Amino acid sequence: MKYYSTNRQSPEMSFKEAVVKGLPHDKGLFFPQHIPTLSAAFLEALPDMTLPQIAFEVLQPYTVPDITPEALKDICEEVFTFPIPLVEVKKDIYSLELFHGPTCAFKDVGARFMSRCLQAFAEPDKPVTVLVATSGDTGSAVANGFLGVDNIEVVILYPEGGVSEIQEMQFTTLGQNIHAVAVAGTFDDCQHLVKQAFSDPELSKEMQLSSANSINVARWLPQMVYYFHAWGQWRKLQPDADAEVTFAVPSGNFGNLAAGVLARKMGLPVKFFIAATNLNKVVPAYLESGDYTPAPSVATIANAMDVGSPNNFPRIQEIFNQDYQALKEVIKGFWMEDEQIRETIRQVQQDDDYLLDPHGAIAYSSLLRQLPDLGTSGIFLETAHPAKFKQTIDEILSTDTPLPEQLQAFLNRPKQARRIGNEFSELAALLHEQHKLFTAS
Ligand SMILES: *Cc1c(COP(=O)(O)O)cnc(C)c1O
């Protein structure tokens, strides 16, 4: 498969080049040259296929010839090691629980898949240094996704004091090939430092730098697997229902929803998607008015979606060939304020004995309100374990929410982080030193 840039000013790249580069020169997004369709036999077999089997079938056309079928099979088996159950919450409303991975959030899948791809591409004597800035969740998913992967070291920059205790624990306690760096500054300062590192000629001569941000095709594409798997599980429960379902997707940067829309384009029977957001409602507003107006982000209790300028949205427009009407027929918008999120979490806990996280709560609500008009069953994506937002949930429900095992394990390990100011020279010195240690070991 070849990948072109959505801005069309960069040359086409192979899967390998797109993964290693991350971003085309023209600042567009890599997009597959053609979208394969899956057979009716595949859809029929879906309910009885395992996650690694589904992942292999779906991702093979996107990764050949850079990753051989044998290698892809191994990667899929290493990545999809935890369950993704589909749970009925109310009649016709199902939760797809994407939070059973190592950091209890759906980003685990993409991060793990990307780490194995980079490993497959790294030359034995040329280790890759992955440099990421995080405001919390990306750091933990990337750190855990790359943990112990040979020939790759990860350096994570985060704003000192600017991430939650649990988030910090998830990337500062791992050791091995994962190095956390607390920056005396904001998340924007961290991102700025990363950008400087990528454009520094000295550093790129010395080491192979790579980013692991959410627009990388190796993080984006494997998310399609959730939708195929969910549909298969739902079919098993509802073999006689009309084949088309509606997916409600809690969205921030819109990578996850873009993957769902691509899955539909490949042949998955989906009637509608609901783009469910918090107060950062650029996309729902666009669906209503036709005006696409990115804005500075607003802080909410569904903070993993506090994105004012969703960087994956152009991929969705590309799938619809920039046809606004066609897009509007398939994607519906929905947004909610914090107080409504709190009310939903309280209500569903009380009525249905199901604990929602703040992100999933928005998507659940969108189904409750819109399904009667849409006339299908609905599946919402539960993108994180509620206990990841323990403080918020405890306040809403006046409870003491227990942490799942995966998260508890982090709390018992010592925190290790270097500290730097927000001068680029300090980061450069640190990378230089780290790299020398790594190549010597
Ligand atoms: C990242 C994240 C989202 C948003 O996903 P996008 O692909 O950026 O739209 C939603 N919920 C949680 C819990 C997240 O961590």
Boltz pocket constraint, residues with backbone or C-beta under 6 A from the ligand:
constraints:
  - pocket:
      binder: B
      contacts: [[A, 105], [A, 106], [A, 107], [A, 137], [A, 214], [A, 250], [A, 251], [A, 252], [A, 253], [A, 254], [A, 255], [A, 256], [A, 257], [A, 304], [A, 305], [A, 359], [A, 383], [A, 384]]
      max_distance: 6.0
